[in-house]
């Protein structure tokens, strides 16, 4: 089995779980945050919706410098202002990311990719590892934060890997 085929099943599963979480973000809570040092729910949900696009960046470039202006055709994360905008942004990002992964060959998956800031390397690893850690694991981490925001606002937490306190059964 090709590497991209092995990743796409997990990618699709995580994207479905992510969509189910993003569907619960109420417009009236976009400005809510649990602490002065925390981001707002709208910012966090937008971050979650944008993470998938990093898959496209990782498999079509050899590096990303966060401080550099975007290259032509290279996406940059944006912040949604409503749930509708959030879901539309997520779907665009998910589709572009999935298409990019599906087109990536095994040799290209093993090419080293770097994340930089102001020219300083933060991480370098094969693209396949970037997809697993920097994209999917990062997404899962922030989606988990978002579910804590839900709990603190009495928004039902979706069952993602099994029942939640709000949704029993499978």
N, C-alpha and C positions, 0 to 999 in steps of 0.2 A: 504494500500500500504506500502511496506517495505521502510525503509529509503534509502537504496541503489538505489532502483528503482526511488524514487523521485529525488535523486541527479543526476542520470545518464542522464536524459533529459537535465538538465542545463549544466552538464559537457560536453555532446556532442555538444551542441550549442556553448559554449565558446571555445571548441577545434576547431570547424570549423572556427569560427571567427579568432582565433589565427593563424590557418594555412593560412588563406587568407592574414593576415598581414605579416606573415613570408615570404610568397612567393614574397613579394615586396622588400625585402632587397637585394639591388644589391651588388655583390661581391666587386665592386670597392669602396663601401662606408663603408666597415667593419671597417676601421680605423678612420672614421669621428666621431667627437664629438663636441657638441655645445659650450662647455666651458671647461676650464682646469680642473675643479673639476668634470666634467661629465664623465661617462663611454663612451667608443666608441659604435658605432652602432652595431658592431659585438658582443661586450660583452653583450649589452642590449638584442639583439635578442637571443643570446645564453641563457641568464637568462630566458627570456620568454619561450624558447623551453624546458628548464629544469624544470620549476616550476611544471608541471604535475606529474613528478616522485615523488614529495613530498607526493602525495596522496598515492602511494604505501608504502612509508616509514611510513606514519602516521597510516595506517591500519594494518601494519604487525609488528610494534614495539610499545613500550610504551614511547619512548623518542628518541630524536636525540640531541647529543652534537656536535655542529658545529666544535669544536676544536679537537674532538676525531678522530682517524683513522677510516676509514669505517669498519664496521663489514663485515664478509664474506657474499657475495651475496647482500650487500647493495649498491645501486648506489650512485655515487657522480657526481655532475654537472661537465660538461666539456665545453670548449669554442670552438665553431665551427670556422673553417677557411674559409668556403665557404657557399653559399646558399644551395648547394646540401647537404653538411654535416649537415647544420642546419636543413633542412627539414627531413633528415633521423633520426637525433637525436630526433626531435620533435615527429615523428611517433612512434619510439620505446618507448619513454616516455609516450605518450598518450595511446598506447596500453597496456603497463604494468599497468598504473594507472587505466584505465578503468576496466581491468580484476580484479585488486585488489579490487576496489570498488564493483564490481558485486558479489564478493565472500564474502563480509563482512555482517554479520548478524546484526540485530537491536541491540542485547545486546552488540556486539563488537563495534558498532558505538558509544555507550555511554561510552566506556572505556576512562578514562582520558589519555591524551597524553601531553608530555612536550617537549618544545624546550629549549635547554640549550646551553650555551657557557662557556667553562672552568668550568663546573660544576654548574654555576649560572643559575637558571631558568629564562627564558625570558617570557615564557607563559605556562600555563597549561589549557587545556579545553577538553571537550569530542571530540572524533575523528570526529564526524559529524560537529562540529563547526570548527575544524581545516580544514576540506575539504572546507567548505564555505568561511572562512576568510583567512586562511594562504595559501590555494591553489587557489581557484577561484577568490576571491576578490583581492588577491595579483597579480595574473595573469592579471586581468583586469586593475589594476593600471599600471603595467609596459608595458602592450600592449598599453595603452593610451600614455605613454611616448614615445614609439616607433613611434606612429603615429605623434607625434610632430616632431620627428627627420625627418620623411618623409616630412612633410610640409616644414620644413626648407631646404630641399634638392630638392624641386619640384618633389617629388615622389608621385604619386596619392594615396590619403588616401582612404582605402576601406570603403565601407558602412558596418558598423557593427551592429548598432541597428536601422538603418534607413538611409536615404540618406546622403552621405557626399558631400562636395563641389565639389568633383571630380566624384562621381557616384550618379546620381539622380535616383529616383525611388527605387523600392524594387526588 
